[in-house]
Amino acid sequence: MFITFEGIEGSGKTSHVRSTAEFLRDKGHECIITREPGGTRIGEKIRAILLDPLSKDMGPLTELLLYTADRAQHVSERILPLLAAGKTVLCDRYFDATMAYQGFARGIDTGLIDKIHGLLFENLRPDLTILLDLPAEIGLARAWKQINKGARNNEETRFEEETLSFHKKVRAGYLEIARLEPERFRIIDASETEKDVREKIIETLSDAIKGLF
């Protein structure tokens, strides 16, 4: 089973991926956590370029192609072999992030992005996507609080340094993607406490996985 977690900065994806893995392991499912960008040795090097605030002059097309290169390595080296081995893969961001960030927010044609994904990755889609949704103002405030406390890498802040209007476009993009694929997406209100969000994710998963495992 392939489960992805999506959302804007500060939505809590990383911590909720971990708690979801614990829940599924307790249910007897072997889970592997991975992420994009990153997830492989080569992917981590690409991640460093993409998220480096010194890369602020990167063009949208360059950004798209770097994310695509990261995904090519990630899918071939990690995701497909793990799924073939019967593992449950939990991924912190995947293709929907590219649609939301490079498509809806950067303005690259979403049809082109979708076509690239279909051609290069045989349109590999998650079985289930958890969208952690919250207003951009709240998400950015949370993200910067974590960065300033040292809880997040301060060398990976290129997107946090984008304008509020950019993040509002990302959020709107995510919600539009979810609207178009309601059978795959589950939207969780991430503005609530971490405990409440975790409980809602577990409740959602408990209902969703009955027909998937």
N, C-alpha and C positions, 0 to 999 in steps of 0.2 A: 504494500500500500504506500502511496506517495502523498504526503500531506505537506502543504506549504503554509507559511505564516506571512502575512503581508500587512503593511500599514506605514504611516508616515513616521518620521523621526519622533522618538519619545513615546511610541505606542506600546512599548513593552514586549516586543516580539521575542527578543533573545531570552528573557527570563521565562516567558510562557512556553517557549519551545522546550526548555529544560523541564518544567513542571509537567508538561504533556507527556514527555518521554518517560518520566517517572510513573505517571498514571498508566500508560500503556504497558510498561514493563511489569508493573504489578498485576496486570491482566494477562501476562504471559506472552506478550509480543516483543520480539527482539527489535529494538529501535536504534537507529543510527541518526545522529544529529549532524547536519551540515549547513552550509550557508553560501549565499551569493551576495556580492562577489567573494571569492575565496573558495574554500572547500577542498582545494588541492594545493600542492606546493607551487605550481605555476600560477594558479588562481590567486594565491595570497600576494604574489608579486604584482599581479594586475590590480588587485584591490588597493595596494599601497599607492599606485599611481592615481587610480580613480578617486580615492577619498582624501588624498593629500590636498590641503587648502592651497598649497602652492601651485596646484593644477587648475586654478580658477579660470585660466584663459583657454581651457580645453573646449574645442568646438563640439556641438551636439552630435555630429556624425562620428567624430573620433570617439566620443563617449559611448555611443551606441555600438560601435565596432569592438571596442574594448570589452564591453559587457558581453557581447556575442562571443568573443574569443574565450573569455572566462567560462561562459556556459558550455562552449564546445568541449573544453577540457573537463569540466565538471561532470557533464552528462556521460561522456565516454569513460572517464576514469572512475567515477564514483556512483552516480545515480543508477545508470543502467545495470552495472554489475551487482549492486546491492539489491535492486528490485528482482533481478534474475535469481539471486540466491534466497529469495523469500523474505528479505528483511523489510521492515517498515522504515521508510525514509522520511524524516522530518527536516524540512529545509526552511531556513530563515531567509526569505525572499527567493523569487524565481522569475519566470517570464512576465507575470503580471506587473512586477515592479518596473520592468523595462517599458511596458505599455504605459504605465502611469507616469513615470518620470521622464523618459525620453520621448514618449508619444504625446500624452496629454499636456505635460508641463513644458517640455522643450519645443514641441511643435513639429516633431518628425511625423510623417504620415503613418498613422497606426496600421493602415492596410499594408504598408511596406514592412513594418516590424512583424506583423502577423505572417506575412509571406516568407520572410527570412526564417522565422521559427519553423514554419511548415516544411520548408526545403531542407534546412540543416538538421533539424531535430525530429523529423517525422511527426511534428505537431504533438510532441510529448507533453501532456498536461497532467496536473495533479488529480488524484481521486477526490481530494477535498482541500479547500483553501479557507483558512481562518483569516478573516479581515478584521484587524483590530482598529476600530474607527474612533477618532476623536477630533475635535477642532484643532486646526493647525496651531493656534495660539497656545493651547495647553500642551500639545506635543513638543513644540520647540522650547517652551519654558522648562519642561521636564528634561529634555535632552541637554540643554545648557547647564542645568543644575547638576546633572550627573557628570558632565564634562568638567565643570569647575570644581567638583568634589573629588575628581580623579577616578571616578567609577567607570568612565569611558575614555577611550584613547583620544587624546587631544591632537593627535596627528591625523585623525580621520574625520575632520570637521568640514569638508568642502560643501556638503549638502546642508549642514546646519547653518552655514553662513549665507545660504541663499535667502532671498526676500520672502516675507510672509506670503505675498501673492503667489509666488512659485509653489509654496507648500499647499496653499489652498487649491491650486490647480491639480497637484498630485492627489490630494484627498478626493476632489471631485472626479478625477480620472478613475481612481479605485472604485468609487461608488457606482460609476457608470459601467465599469467592467463587471462588477458584481450584479448589477441589474440585468445585464445581458446574459449572464450565466448563473441564474439562481440555483440550479441543481447542484452546482459545484461549490458555491460560496456560502459561508456562514458569517454573518456580520455580528461582531461583538462590540458593545459599547465599552471602549477602553478608557473612558474618562472617569470610571468608577475606581474604587480601591483595587489594589493588586489582588487581594483575597477574593473580592467579588468577581473580578474578571476571571480569575482562575476557576472559580466554581462554575461560572457560565460556560467556559470552554469545556470543562469536564462534562457538564450536562449535555452540551451540544455534541461532543464526541461520542458520548455514550449512546445517543440516539442515532448518530450518523454511521458509526462503525458496525452496527448490527447487520446492515446489508452489504458491507464492504469487505469484512474479514471472512 
